[in-house]
C-alpha cells in the first residue's frame, strides 16, 4: 500500500532526516502494509528556501535503497521559483518526480500575477503530459479550499489531482465526484470526517491513504504535549486511516 503524504526536511525548529524516516517506515512495513511512500520537503516552506538546497535534500533522500520500501519524491514548487523565472519543466527534470506539490496556505499563489499564473499552467501541463500527480494542500481558508484550482482540473484531464487533507469534506467530495482525475487523501483527517467523506464520495477508491508523517508527530508532541516516539506516531497514523 502507498502512503501518498510523507514529509522530510525542516519543519519549524525540527529537522526530519529522510533516511532515518524511511528506515523507520520500512521497519514497521509488515504491520502497516506500507510498501511505497511519496514525500516532499517541508524545507520548501522556509523563508530562505532555494531550489538548489531542496534538490540537495531530495538527492540525499534518493540515496535510500530498499527491497521492501519504495520512496518517490514530489517537487514542491513555490511562487518564489516562478518569480525567479525557474521553469517547471526544468525544475522537474532533476529527478524522477512522482508529481508536484502546491501549498496555497503556506505560499501565496496569486493568479493575477502573470508569473504565478504561467507557473500554475506549467505545473498542470507537466502533470498532464507525464500523467503525474499534483498534490494540493487543502483547508478551510479561502486560499486553500479544494475548489481553489478547479479551472485547472477540467483543463488538464490527464493530471492526477490529489486534494490533501480532504478538508472541508463537502467541497472535497464535490470535486472528487465531479472530475475523474481528482482524488483526495486522508492526511490528518479525523475519523469522524473520514466517515463523512466515505458517505459523500461516490467512489471510495478515490480516497487515498496519507499520513502527513512526521508533521503529525510534531503536532502531537509540540501542540498537544503527547509523549510519543516517531514509530508510535506512525502506527497511530496508519491505524486511524488505513482501510481495514
ChimeraX commands (.cxc) that place a marker at each C-alpha (Angstrom):
marker #1 position 0.00,0.00,0.00 radius 0.5
marker #1 position 1.11,3.56,-0.67 radius 0.5
marker #1 position 1.35,6.43,1.79 radius 0.5
marker #1 position 0.80,9.41,-0.51 radius 0.5
marker #1 position 1.69,12.11,2.04 radius 0.5
marker #1 position 5.08,11.96,3.78 radius 0.5
marker #1 position 7.50,14.81,4.54 radius 0.5
marker #1 position 11.22,15.23,5.04 radius 0.5
marker #1 position 13.34,18.25,5.93 radius 0.5
marker #1 position 12.97,21.31,8.12 radius 0.5
marker #1 position 9.63,21.83,9.86 radius 0.5
marker #1 position 9.71,24.82,12.23 radius 0.5
marker #1 position 12.58,24.12,14.66 radius 0.5
marker #1 position 12.81,20.37,13.94 radius 0.5
marker #1 position 14.75,18.74,11.11 radius 0.5
marker #1 position 13.50,15.36,9.92 radius 0.5
marker #1 position 16.24,13.31,8.28 radius 0.5
marker #1 position 14.95,11.46,5.22 radius 0.5
marker #1 position 16.92,8.25,5.62 radius 0.5
marker #1 position 16.03,7.93,9.30 radius 0.5
marker #1 position 12.33,8.34,8.48 radius 0.5
marker #1 position 12.46,5.90,5.58 radius 0.5
marker #1 position 14.24,3.29,7.69 radius 0.5
marker #1 position 11.64,3.69,10.44 radius 0.5
marker #1 position 8.74,3.29,7.98 radius 0.5
marker #1 position 10.41,0.24,6.47 radius 0.5
marker #1 position 10.90,-1.31,9.92 radius 0.5
marker #1 position 7.15,-1.35,10.55 radius 0.5
marker #1 position 6.05,-2.16,6.99 radius 0.5
marker #1 position 4.96,-5.68,7.93 radius 0.5
marker #1 position 2.48,-4.23,10.42 radius 0.5
marker #1 position 1.35,-1.18,8.43 radius 0.5
marker #1 position 1.42,-2.82,4.96 radius 0.5
marker #1 position 3.09,0.34,3.59 radius 0.5
marker #1 position 5.47,-0.60,0.76 radius 0.5
marker #1 position 5.63,2.77,-1.03 radius 0.5
marker #1 position 5.82,6.37,0.18 radius 0.5
marker #1 position 5.58,9.66,-1.67 radius 0.5
marker #1 position 7.35,12.51,0.04 radius 0.5
marker #1 position 8.05,16.23,-0.24 radius 0.5
marker #1 position 10.44,18.53,1.60 radius 0.5
marker #1 position 8.97,20.94,4.15 radius 0.5
marker #1 position 12.22,22.89,3.83 radius 0.5
marker #1 position 10.41,24.43,0.87 radius 0.5
marker #1 position 8.40,26.45,3.41 radius 0.5
marker #1 position 11.43,28.26,4.81 radius 0.5
marker #1 position 11.63,31.98,4.05 radius 0.5
marker #1 position 15.10,31.41,2.61 radius 0.5
marker #1 position 14.10,28.33,0.60 radius 0.5
marker #1 position 16.07,27.88,-2.60 radius 0.5
marker #1 position 15.55,25.18,-5.20 radius 0.5
marker #1 position 19.20,24.08,-5.08 radius 0.5
marker #1 position 19.02,23.38,-1.35 radius 0.5
marker #1 position 15.81,21.40,-1.66 radius 0.5
marker #1 position 17.31,19.41,-4.54 radius 0.5
marker #1 position 20.25,18.50,-2.31 radius 0.5
marker #1 position 17.77,17.10,0.22 radius 0.5
marker #1 position 15.99,15.10,-2.49 radius 0.5
marker #1 position 19.32,13.76,-3.78 radius 0.5
marker #1 position 20.17,12.61,-0.24 radius 0.5
marker #1 position 16.73,11.01,0.17 radius 0.5
marker #1 position 17.09,9.27,-3.20 radius 0.5
marker #1 position 20.22,7.54,-1.93 radius 0.5
marker #1 position 17.92,5.31,0.14 radius 0.5
marker #1 position 17.86,1.78,-1.22 radius 0.5
marker #1 position 15.48,-0.94,-0.13 radius 0.5
marker #1 position 13.89,-4.10,-1.45 radius 0.5
marker #1 position 10.90,-3.51,0.83 radius 0.5
marker #1 position 10.05,0.19,0.64 radius 0.5
marker #1 position 9.94,2.45,-2.43 radius 0.5
marker #1 position 10.30,6.20,-1.85 radius 0.5
marker #1 position 9.23,8.64,-4.58 radius 0.5
marker #1 position 9.64,12.44,-4.35 radius 0.5
marker #1 position 7.25,15.29,-5.11 radius 0.5
marker #1 position 8.64,18.58,-6.38 radius 0.5
marker #1 position 7.27,21.24,-4.02 radius 0.5
marker #1 position 7.00,24.20,-6.37 radius 0.5
marker #1 position 6.64,27.64,-4.76 radius 0.5
marker #1 position 5.76,31.07,-6.20 radius 0.5
marker #1 position 9.29,32.29,-5.45 radius 0.5
marker #1 position 10.62,29.93,-8.12 radius 0.5
marker #1 position 8.21,31.38,-10.67 radius 0.5
marker #1 position 9.35,34.89,-9.74 radius 0.5
marker #1 position 12.95,33.74,-10.30 radius 0.5
marker #1 position 11.91,32.58,-13.79 radius 0.5
marker #1 position 12.54,28.93,-12.94 radius 0.5
marker #1 position 10.58,26.85,-15.42 radius 0.5
marker #1 position 8.60,23.92,-14.05 radius 0.5
marker #1 position 9.76,21.56,-16.80 radius 0.5
marker #1 position 13.38,22.38,-15.99 radius 0.5
marker #1 position 12.95,22.02,-12.22 radius 0.5
marker #1 position 11.05,18.75,-12.63 radius 0.5
marker #1 position 13.78,17.23,-14.80 radius 0.5
marker #1 position 16.30,16.93,-11.96 radius 0.5
marker #1 position 14.73,13.76,-10.53 radius 0.5
marker #1 position 12.06,11.24,-11.42 radius 0.5
marker #1 position 9.40,13.14,-9.51 radius 0.5
marker #1 position 6.07,11.37,-8.97 radius 0.5
marker #1 position 4.33,14.73,-9.02 radius 0.5
marker #1 position 4.31,18.36,-7.90 radius 0.5
marker #1 position 3.06,19.74,-4.60 radius 0.5
marker #1 position 1.22,23.04,-4.12 radius 0.5
marker #1 position 0.63,24.60,-0.70 radius 0.5
marker #1 position -1.55,27.70,-1.20 radius 0.5
marker #1 position -1.82,28.31,2.55 radius 0.5
marker #1 position 1.94,28.18,3.05 radius 0.5
marker #1 position 2.81,30.16,-0.08 radius 0.5
marker #1 position 0.79,32.96,-1.62 radius 0.5
marker #1 position -0.17,31.82,-5.10 radius 0.5
marker #1 position -1.74,34.75,-6.92 radius 0.5
marker #1 position -3.43,34.05,-10.25 radius 0.5
marker #1 position -3.49,37.80,-11.04 radius 0.5
marker #1 position 0.32,37.66,-11.09 radius 0.5
marker #1 position 1.37,36.71,-14.63 radius 0.5
marker #1 position 4.42,34.74,-13.48 radius 0.5
marker #1 position 2.37,32.80,-10.92 radius 0.5
marker #1 position -0.38,32.01,-13.41 radius 0.5
marker #1 position 2.14,30.88,-16.03 radius 0.5
marker #1 position 3.80,28.59,-13.49 radius 0.5
marker #1 position 0.48,27.06,-12.46 radius 0.5
marker #1 position -0.31,26.27,-16.08 radius 0.5
marker #1 position 3.18,24.77,-16.45 radius 0.5
marker #1 position 2.63,22.62,-13.35 radius 0.5
marker #1 position -0.66,21.16,-14.51 radius 0.5
marker #1 position 0.55,20.86,-18.12 radius 0.5
marker #1 position 3.62,18.92,-16.94 radius 0.5
marker #1 position 1.46,16.57,-14.87 radius 0.5
marker #1 position -0.98,16.22,-17.75 radius 0.5
marker #1 position 1.74,15.37,-20.26 radius 0.5
marker #1 position 3.63,12.99,-17.94 radius 0.5
marker #1 position 0.45,11.56,-16.35 radius 0.5
marker #1 position 1.78,12.53,-12.92 radius 0.5
marker #1 position 0.18,13.91,-9.78 radius 0.5
marker #1 position -0.46,17.38,-8.41 radius 0.5
marker #1 position -0.80,17.16,-4.62 radius 0.5
marker #1 position -2.63,20.24,-3.28 radius 0.5
marker #1 position -2.81,21.20,0.39 radius 0.5
marker #1 position -6.45,21.95,1.20 radius 0.5
marker #1 position -8.16,23.61,4.15 radius 0.5
marker #1 position -10.98,25.87,5.24 radius 0.5
marker #1 position -9.39,29.19,4.30 radius 0.5
marker #1 position -10.44,30.88,1.08 radius 0.5
marker #1 position -6.89,30.47,-0.26 radius 0.5
marker #1 position -6.78,26.70,0.15 radius 0.5
marker #1 position -10.32,25.48,-0.42 radius 0.5
marker #1 position -10.48,22.30,-2.57 radius 0.5
marker #1 position -12.17,24.36,-5.30 radius 0.5
marker #1 position -9.31,26.90,-5.49 radius 0.5
marker #1 position -7.67,25.44,-8.63 radius 0.5
marker #1 position -10.78,23.90,-10.20 radius 0.5
marker #1 position -10.27,25.52,-13.65 radius 0.5
marker #1 position -7.05,23.53,-13.97 radius 0.5
marker #1 position -8.77,20.24,-13.06 radius 0.5
marker #1 position -11.02,20.44,-16.09 radius 0.5
marker #1 position -8.39,21.77,-18.49 radius 0.5
marker #1 position -5.68,19.23,-17.69 radius 0.5
marker #1 position -7.61,15.97,-17.56 radius 0.5
marker #1 position -4.60,13.61,-17.50 radius 0.5
marker #1 position -3.14,15.23,-14.38 radius 0.5
marker #1 position -3.96,13.18,-11.28 radius 0.5
marker #1 position -5.04,15.79,-8.74 radius 0.5
marker #1 position -4.91,14.80,-5.06 radius 0.5
marker #1 position -6.70,17.07,-2.60 radius 0.5
marker #1 position -4.60,16.67,0.54 radius 0.5
marker #1 position -6.36,16.51,3.92 radius 0.5
marker #1 position -9.86,16.29,2.32 radius 0.5
marker #1 position -10.77,19.48,4.13 radius 0.5
marker #1 position -13.52,20.64,4.09 radius 0.5
marker #1 position -15.25,17.33,3.40 radius 0.5
marker #1 position -18.19,18.75,1.45 radius 0.5
marker #1 position -16.10,20.70,-1.07 radius 0.5
marker #1 position -13.61,17.83,-1.38 radius 0.5
marker #1 position -16.38,15.36,-2.21 radius 0.5
marker #1 position -17.81,17.78,-4.79 radius 0.5
marker #1 position -14.50,17.93,-6.67 radius 0.5
marker #1 position -13.81,14.19,-6.41 radius 0.5
marker #1 position -17.28,13.35,-7.71 radius 0.5
marker #1 position -17.20,15.96,-10.47 radius 0.5
marker #1 position -13.82,15.12,-12.03 radius 0.5
marker #1 position -12.47,11.68,-12.94 radius 0.5
marker #1 position -8.90,12.88,-12.40 radius 0.5
marker #1 position -9.46,14.29,-8.90 radius 0.5
marker #1 position -8.72,12.21,-5.78 radius 0.5
marker #1 position -8.24,13.06,-2.11 radius 0.5
marker #1 position -6.10,11.83,0.78 radius 0.5
marker #1 position -6.60,11.14,4.47 radius 0.5
marker #1 position -3.64,13.08,5.88 radius 0.5
marker #1 position -4.52,14.41,9.35 radius 0.5
marker #1 position -8.22,13.75,8.84 radius 0.5
marker #1 position -10.31,12.82,11.89 radius 0.5
marker #1 position -12.18,9.53,11.97 radius 0.5
marker #1 position -15.45,11.47,12.05 radius 0.5
marker #1 position -14.52,13.42,8.92 radius 0.5
marker #1 position -13.27,10.27,7.18 radius 0.5
marker #1 position -16.57,8.53,7.88 radius 0.5
marker #1 position -18.45,11.53,6.49 radius 0.5
marker #1 position -16.20,11.64,3.43 radius 0.5
marker #1 position -16.93,7.99,2.64 radius 0.5
marker #1 position -20.67,8.70,2.60 radius 0.5
marker #1 position -20.25,11.66,0.23 radius 0.5
marker #1 position -17.72,10.34,-2.28 radius 0.5
marker #1 position -19.26,8.17,-4.99 radius 0.5
marker #1 position -16.15,6.02,-5.45 radius 0.5
marker #1 position -14.31,5.45,-2.16 radius 0.5
marker #1 position -11.33,4.03,-4.11 radius 0.5
marker #1 position -10.53,7.67,-4.86 radius 0.5
marker #1 position -9.83,8.25,-1.15 radius 0.5
marker #1 position -6.07,7.65,-0.87 radius 0.5
marker #1 position -4.15,6.97,2.29 radius 0.5
marker #1 position -1.90,9.77,3.50 radius 0.5
marker #1 position -0.33,10.13,6.95 radius 0.5
marker #1 position 1.27,13.62,6.93 radius 0.5
marker #1 position 4.09,11.96,8.88 radius 0.5
marker #1 position 6.23,13.24,10.61 radius 0.5
marker #1 position 4.31,16.55,10.75 radius 0.5
marker #1 position 1.63,14.54,12.56 radius 0.5
marker #1 position 4.23,13.73,15.23 radius 0.5
marker #1 position 5.26,17.38,15.51 radius 0.5
marker #1 position 1.66,18.46,16.11 radius 0.5
marker #1 position 1.09,15.67,18.66 radius 0.5
marker #1 position 4.23,16.40,20.66 radius 0.5
marker #1 position 4.57,20.19,20.30 radius 0.5
marker #1 position 0.95,21.33,20.24 radius 0.5
marker #1 position -0.81,18.65,22.27 radius 0.5
marker #1 position 2.05,17.72,24.63 radius 0.5
marker #1 position 1.82,13.99,23.93 radius 0.5
marker #1 position 4.77,11.75,24.70 radius 0.5
marker #1 position 5.17,9.64,21.57 radius 0.5
marker #1 position 8.10,8.28,19.63 radius 0.5
marker #1 position 8.13,8.70,15.87 radius 0.5
marker #1 position 7.44,4.98,15.47 radius 0.5
marker #1 position 4.46,5.12,17.84 radius 0.5
marker #1 position 3.05,8.08,15.91 radius 0.5
marker #1 position 3.35,6.31,12.56 radius 0.5
marker #1 position 1.46,3.33,13.96 radius 0.5
marker #1 position -1.28,5.71,15.08 radius 0.5
marker #1 position -1.39,7.43,11.70 radius 0.5
marker #1 position -1.80,4.11,9.93 radius 0.5
marker #1 position -4.33,2.67,12.36 radius 0.5
marker #1 position -6.51,5.77,12.09 radius 0.5
marker #1 position -6.60,5.96,8.32 radius 0.5
marker #1 position -5.87,2.64,6.67 radius 0.5
marker #1 position -8.93,0.99,5.13 radius 0.5
marker #1 position -9.47,-2.26,7.03 radius 0.5
marker link #1:1,2 radius 0.2
marker link #1:2,3 radius 0.2
marker link #1:3,4 radius 0.2
marker link #1:4,5 radius 0.2
marker link #1:5,6 radius 0.2
marker link #1:6,7 radius 0.2
marker link #1:7,8 radius 0.2
marker link #1:8,9 radius 0.2
marker link #1:9,10 radius 0.2
marker link #1:10,11 radius 0.2
marker link #1:11,12 radius 0.2
marker link #1:12,13 radius 0.2
marker link #1:13,14 radius 0.2
marker link #1:14,15 radius 0.2
marker link #1:15,16 radius 0.2
marker link #1:16,17 radius 0.2
marker link #1:17,18 radius 0.2
marker link #1:18,19 radius 0.2
marker link #1:19,20 radius 0.2
marker link #1:20,21 radius 0.2
marker link #1:21,22 radius 0.2
marker link #1:22,23 radius 0.2
marker link #1:23,24 radius 0.2
marker link #1:24,25 radius 0.2
marker link #1:25,26 radius 0.2
marker link #1:26,27 radius 0.2
marker link #1:27,28 radius 0.2
marker link #1:28,29 radius 0.2
marker link #1:29,30 radius 0.2
marker link #1:30,31 radius 0.2
marker link #1:31,32 radius 0.2
marker link #1:32,33 radius 0.2
marker link #1:33,34 radius 0.2
marker link #1:34,35 radius 0.2
marker link #1:35,36 radius 0.2
marker link #1:36,37 radius 0.2
marker link #1:37,38 radius 0.2
marker link #1:38,39 radius 0.2
marker link #1:39,40 radius 0.2
marker link #1:40,41 radius 0.2
marker link #1:41,42 radius 0.2
marker link #1:42,43 radius 0.2
marker link #1:43,44 radius 0.2
marker link #1:44,45 radius 0.2
marker link #1:45,46 radius 0.2
marker link #1:46,47 radius 0.2
marker link #1:47,48 radius 0.2
marker link #1:48,49 radius 0.2
marker link #1:49,50 radius 0.2
marker link #1:50,51 radius 0.2
marker link #1:51,52 radius 0.2
marker link #1:52,53 radius 0.2
marker link #1:53,54 radius 0.2
marker link #1:54,55 radius 0.2
marker link #1:55,56 radius 0.2
marker link #1:56,57 radius 0.2
marker link #1:57,58 radius 0.2
marker link #1:58,59 radius 0.2
marker link #1:59,60 radius 0.2
marker link #1:60,61 radius 0.2
marker link #1:61,62 radius 0.2
marker link #1:62,63 radius 0.2
marker link #1:63,64 radius 0.2
marker link #1:64,65 radius 0.2
marker link #1:65,66 radius 0.2
marker link #1:66,67 radius 0.2
marker link #1:67,68 radius 0.2
marker link #1:68,69 radius 0.2
marker link #1:69,70 radius 0.2
marker link #1:70,71 radius 0.2
marker link #1:71,72 radius 0.2
marker link #1:72,73 radius 0.2
marker link #1:73,74 radius 0.2
marker link #1:74,75 radius 0.2
marker link #1:75,76 radius 0.2
marker link #1:76,77 radius 0.2
marker link #1:77,78 radius 0.2
marker link #1:78,79 radius 0.2
marker link #1:79,80 radius 0.2
marker link #1:80,81 radius 0.2
marker link #1:81,82 radius 0.2
marker link #1:82,83 radius 0.2
marker link #1:83,84 radius 0.2
marker link #1:84,85 radius 0.2
marker link #1:85,86 radius 0.2
marker link #1:86,87 radius 0.2
marker link #1:87,88 radius 0.2
marker link #1:88,89 radius 0.2
marker link #1:89,90 radius 0.2
marker link #1:90,91 radius 0.2
marker link #1:91,92 radius 0.2
marker link #1:92,93 radius 0.2
marker link #1:93,94 radius 0.2
marker link #1:94,95 radius 0.2
marker link #1:95,96 radius 0.2
marker link #1:96,97 radius 0.2
marker link #1:97,98 radius 0.2
marker link #1:98,99 radius 0.2
marker link #1:99,100 radius 0.2
marker link #1:100,101 radius 0.2
marker link #1:101,102 radius 0.2
marker link #1:102,103 radius 0.2
marker link #1:103,104 radius 0.2
marker link #1:104,105 radius 0.2
marker link #1:105,106 radius 0.2
marker link #1:106,107 radius 0.2
marker link #1:107,108 radius 0.2
marker link #1:108,109 radius 0.2
marker link #1:109,110 radius 0.2
marker link #1:110,111 radius 0.2
marker link #1:111,112 radius 0.2
marker link #1:112,113 radius 0.2
marker link #1:113,114 radius 0.2
marker link #1:114,115 radius 0.2
marker link #1:115,116 radius 0.2
marker link #1:116,117 radius 0.2
marker link #1:117,118 radius 0.2
marker link #1:118,119 radius 0.2
marker link #1:119,120 radius 0.2
marker link #1:120,121 radius 0.2
marker link #1:121,122 radius 0.2
marker link #1:122,123 radius 0.2
marker link #1:123,124 radius 0.2
marker link #1:124,125 radius 0.2
marker link #1:125,126 radius 0.2
marker link #1:126,127 radius 0.2
marker link #1:127,128 radius 0.2
marker link #1:128,129 radius 0.2
marker link #1:129,130 radius 0.2
marker link #1:130,131 radius 0.2
marker link #1:131,132 radius 0.2
marker link #1:132,133 radius 0.2
marker link #1:133,134 radius 0.2
marker link #1:134,135 radius 0.2
marker link #1:135,136 radius 0.2
marker link #1:136,137 radius 0.2
marker link #1:137,138 radius 0.2
marker link #1:138,139 radius 0.2
marker link #1:139,140 radius 0.2
marker link #1:140,141 radius 0.2
marker link #1:141,142 radius 0.2
marker link #1:142,143 radius 0.2
marker link #1:143,144 radius 0.2
marker link #1:144,145 radius 0.2
marker link #1:145,146 radius 0.2
marker link #1:146,147 radius 0.2
marker link #1:147,148 radius 0.2
marker link #1:148,149 radius 0.2
marker link #1:149,150 radius 0.2
marker link #1:150,151 radius 0.2
marker link #1:151,152 radius 0.2
marker link #1:152,153 radius 0.2
marker link #1:153,154 radius 0.2
marker link #1:154,155 radius 0.2
marker link #1:155,156 radius 0.2
marker link #1:156,157 radius 0.2
marker link #1:157,158 radius 0.2
marker link #1:158,159 radius 0.2
marker link #1:159,160 radius 0.2
marker link #1:160,161 radius 0.2
marker link #1:161,162 radius 0.2
marker link #1:162,163 radius 0.2
marker link #1:163,164 radius 0.2
marker link #1:164,165 radius 0.2
marker link #1:165,166 radius 0.2
marker link #1:166,167 radius 0.2
marker link #1:167,168 radius 0.2
marker link #1:168,169 radius 0.2
marker link #1:169,170 radius 0.2
marker link #1:170,171 radius 0.2
marker link #1:171,172 radius 0.2
marker link #1:172,173 radius 0.2
marker link #1:173,174 radius 0.2
marker link #1:174,175 radius 0.2
marker link #1:175,176 radius 0.2
marker link #1:176,177 radius 0.2
marker link #1:177,178 radius 0.2
marker link #1:178,179 radius 0.2
marker link #1:179,180 radius 0.2
marker link #1:180,181 radius 0.2
marker link #1:181,182 radius 0.2
marker link #1:182,183 radius 0.2
marker link #1:183,184 radius 0.2
marker link #1:184,185 radius 0.2
marker link #1:185,186 radius 0.2
marker link #1:186,187 radius 0.2
marker link #1:187,188 radius 0.2
marker link #1:188,189 radius 0.2
marker link #1:189,190 radius 0.2
marker link #1:190,191 radius 0.2
marker link #1:191,192 radius 0.2
marker link #1:192,193 radius 0.2
marker link #1:193,194 radius 0.2
marker link #1:194,195 radius 0.2
marker link #1:195,196 radius 0.2
marker link #1:196,197 radius 0.2
marker link #1:197,198 radius 0.2
marker link #1:198,199 radius 0.2
marker link #1:199,200 radius 0.2
marker link #1:200,201 radius 0.2
marker link #1:201,202 radius 0.2
marker link #1:202,203 radius 0.2
marker link #1:203,204 radius 0.2
marker link #1:204,205 radius 0.2
marker link #1:205,206 radius 0.2
marker link #1:206,207 radius 0.2
marker link #1:207,208 radius 0.2
marker link #1:208,209 radius 0.2
marker link #1:209,210 radius 0.2
marker link #1:210,211 radius 0.2
marker link #1:211,212 radius 0.2
marker link #1:212,213 radius 0.2
marker link #1:213,214 radius 0.2
marker link #1:214,215 radius 0.2
marker link #1:215,216 radius 0.2
marker link #1:216,217 radius 0.2
marker link #1:217,218 radius 0.2
marker link #1:218,219 radius 0.2
marker link #1:219,220 radius 0.2
marker link #1:220,221 radius 0.2
marker link #1:221,222 radius 0.2
marker link #1:222,223 radius 0.2
marker link #1:223,224 radius 0.2
marker link #1:224,225 radius 0.2
marker link #1:225,226 radius 0.2
marker link #1:226,227 radius 0.2
marker link #1:227,228 radius 0.2
marker link #1:228,229 radius 0.2
marker link #1:229,230 radius 0.2
marker link #1:230,231 radius 0.2
marker link #1:231,232 radius 0.2
marker link #1:232,233 radius 0.2
marker link #1:233,234 radius 0.2
marker link #1:234,235 radius 0.2
marker link #1:235,236 radius 0.2
marker link #1:236,237 radius 0.2
marker link #1:237,238 radius 0.2
marker link #1:238,239 radius 0.2
marker link #1:239,240 radius 0.2
marker link #1:240,241 radius 0.2
marker link #1:241,242 radius 0.2
marker link #1:242,243 radius 0.2
marker link #1:243,244 radius 0.2
view
